[in-house]
Every structure is written in structure tokens, then in C-alpha cells.
Amino acid sequence: MRCRALLIICVALAACGGKPTPTPSRTLGAGEQWLPVANWGDNTLCAGLGYVGEFRLHGAADDPHLAWMILPDGSRTELAWPVGFSARFSPTLEVLDAQGRVIASEGSVVQGGCDTADPGVTYPDFTTPAPSARGQVRSTGRPRR
């Protein structure tokens, strides 16, 4: 009886050990690597902000983050992604969505984004219309390359 109670307590404590790790719904293709997954903490809402200026996607296969954003002032911001997004270098960076479609490539303009729960890490958006310098939204359609 004591062993049974101990087993139940151990299982209950293991279940409280943290959030389950999300798993992608597809396997990686040749030369692909999983991109870091966005940590939203207790906040899962991302309203998104449009960026004004040239916020560009860059990446390298030997960098631990694989892909990052360069701001207009030349500084680097780390990026995090939805579960199932990957990077492929053939020979330059291509970002693939959870279905394996290329959504951005080296030098693509990051249209907008959201801060994540990790300091200095942004969730990029390649589809939000970018605001103009006057604050008006202009539709750009697909990411520029």
C-alpha cells in the first residue's frame, strides 16, 4: 500500500514539472534545422506592431540562433518562432513555416513583430502591412526579397 501511494505521489509531481514541450507536426527536410520556439510566458497574445524602416532577416548555419534581425541602426535582435518553423541554408538562409513552405529568405524585410517573454527576443512577422513614415499603413503583400 505504501508503494502504491508513493507511486501516485511521484506521478502527480512529475505531471506538475512544467509545461509540455510542443512538438512539430512534420519532419525536417535535408539541411533543415529547427528554429528557436517563441516563449510567451503567461501572455499568448501578440497584437503585432508594424516596423518603419529596414528591419532585415539574416542568418548563419553555425550561429546558435540560426536567424536574427538587423535593425536600421545595425544592431542585432534575436528571433523566436512558432513551433515547426525551420531554417535551411541553400546556400543562404530560407525560413520554412510549419507546413514546410518558404516564407522568408536572407535579407527579407521583417514587416513587424512582438516581444516575447525572453528579454531581447522578438517574434517576427513577414505579413503585416508596414506603416509608412507618416503612420499610414501601406499594403506590401508578400515579403520583399
N, C-alpha and C positions, 0 to 999 in steps of 0.2 A: 504494500500500500504506500509506503514512504517513497519507493522508487517511482511509482506512478505519479504521485503528487509532485515530485522533483522534476520529472519529465514534463509535466504540464506547465510548471513554472518556467522551465528553460525555453520551451516552445513559445510561451507568451512573451518572455523577454526578448527573444530573437525577433519576433514579429514587430516589436517596438523599436528595433535597432536603427531605423531611419527610413528614408523614402526609397522605394524600389528604383533600381536603375532602369531607365527606359531603354528599350531595345529597338533597333531599326527594323523595318519591315522588308528589307532587301539585303542581298549580299553585295559586297564590294566587287567592282569590276577590276580589270587589270590596271595596276598602277594607282588605284584609288586609296585614300586614307580617310578615316572618319574625322570630321571637323569637331572642335570642342562644342559641347552642348550648352546652350544658354541656361544659366542658373537664375530662376525668377524668385527664389526665396519664397516668401509668403504672398508675393504680388505676381499674378499671372496676366495682368492687363498691360498691354502695350498699345497706347494710342498712336504712337509714332510721330516723329517730327520730320518735316522736310528740311533738307540742308540747303543752304545757299553757298555756292562756291564749289570748287573741285575737290570733293572727297573721293579718293580713288582706292580701289581694291588692289592689293599686292599680295604676293605670297612666294614661299620657297619650300621645297620638299624637305629641306634639312632644318627648318625652323620648327620649334615645338608647337607653335600655334598654327602653322601652315599658311594661314591667311590673316591679313590685317588691313587696316585702313590708314591711308596717309591723309592728314588734314591739310588745308590750304597753307598753313604755316610750316609745313614739313614735318610736324610731329606724328608719331605713330600711335594708333589706338588699337588695342586687341579686339577681336571679334568673337562672338559665340553664336551658335546656330541652332535651328530646330533639330530634333532627333532625326537621324537618317541622312543629313546633309554630308557631303564628302568633297574632298579636293582631289583633283587629278592634274598631273603635270605632264603635258604632252606637246612641246616641252615646257610651255608656260602654264600658269595656273588656270584651271577651269573649276568652277563650283557647280556641283550637281545637287539637285533637290532630292527629296525622299523617294521620288519615282525614277531617279537616275537621269533627269533632263538637265542639260547645261543651262544655268540661269544667269551666270556672270563669268567673266574671264579677267585675266590680268589687265589692269588699267580701267576696268568698268567703273562708271560713276556710281557711288553709293548715294541713292536718292534721299534716304532718311534713315532713321533708326530709333532705338530705345536703349536706355541704360538698363543693365541687368543688375542683379543683386551683388555681383562681384565688382569691386571698385575698378574703374578704368576699363571695363569690358562692355562693349556695345553690341546690340543685336542689329545687324544691317538690314536695310530694306532696299531692294532694287526696283520696286514697282510704284512707290508713292510718287505722285507728281511733285516735282521740286518747286518751291516757291521762288518767285523772281526777287530781285533785289528790292523791289517796291512792296513786297509782301503778297503779291498776287500769285496764285497758283497757275503754273503752266503745265500742260499735259505733255509728257515726253514719250509715252508708250513704253516700248521695250528699253532695256538698259542700253546706254550708248557704249560703244566699244572703240 
